[in-house]
Amino acid sequence: MKRVGEWLEIDIPVDWANNTVFHILTQKLGASKALIQKWNNTSAIMKNNHKADVNHQLIQDDQLCLHIFKEEDYGVIPEDHAIEVLYEDDHLLIVNKPAGIDTHPNEANQRGTLANGVAYYYQTCGLKIRVRHIHRLDRDTSGAVVFAKNDLAHSLLDQELQTKKIKRTYISIVNGRLSPPNGVIKKPIGKDRHHPTRRRVSPKGQSAVTHYHTEHYDQKKNLSVVSLQLETGRTHQIRVHLSSIGHPIIGDTLYGGDKKLLQRQALHAAMISLTHPISHKSIKVEATFPQDILSLLPK
């Protein structure tokens, strides 16, 4: 598979031959039926330089082309602010989100978000494509965020996220010493009816599972550096779970954290690993720590 202008070209190998376009797109590429229908309706599928129907048969050395690199509206207002790129190719962009900004707008024409900065970055690179975030981080959480650069990558990465194939490792600094130092927190999370944005552990909430591992304990400061991985992606999951076991994240006043050392929650999405949706290569990216958290980590 290779990019040629606005098209993704696929030369049909012998083991893909004698199947329909629809079979190749669903079973070999993993595209969703909804996406294929969209391509079919917009003449975005070509076979040997001619418009193809999804029921067309393909033989060895046929050329199947998908119009996935076309110009699109950004979907957000481009805004000039620094973007730290951790990884980029024709299909993916992974950036290091700073603390203190939203991942994406929550209302029309909102500015100041990571997505606004990504749109501006695309603009400066001569790209006119939609800003598609695959997941999000809380406003005051820093770290790696993945964006898809076309609708095929978006569809496939969404599937990876749903099937838990995208692995994210967070680093947090919490009060106290965890006992046991490593473990799994399995507590359902629901909305707190007494607070508009807070979540809480609730028997009637959605299932939530967090794995944690103590990386370091500072006896003098009574602080632990903890790495965490999520099996589920509930709102505020790490923050709620750590608070529920008596070890709130420092700076996280919403869930009982102390602001003496930090003015925001000490939570950073430090690493992300995934399988590239097109090449199927393993990608592992680390996001550098912001200075406020770095100053609290052991030297």
PyMOL commands that set and color helices and strands:
alter all, ss='L'
color gray80, all
select helices_A, chain A and resi 14-16+21-28+33-41+114-124+151-162+237-244+253-255+291-294
alter helices_A, ss='H'
color red, helices_A
select strands_A, chain A and resi 2-4+7-11+19-20+45-47+50-51+57-58+63-66+85-88+92-97+132-133+142-148+167-175+182-186+189-191+199-201+209-218+223-230+267-275+282-286
alter strands_A, ss='S'
color yellow, strands_A
deselect
rebuild
show_as cartoon
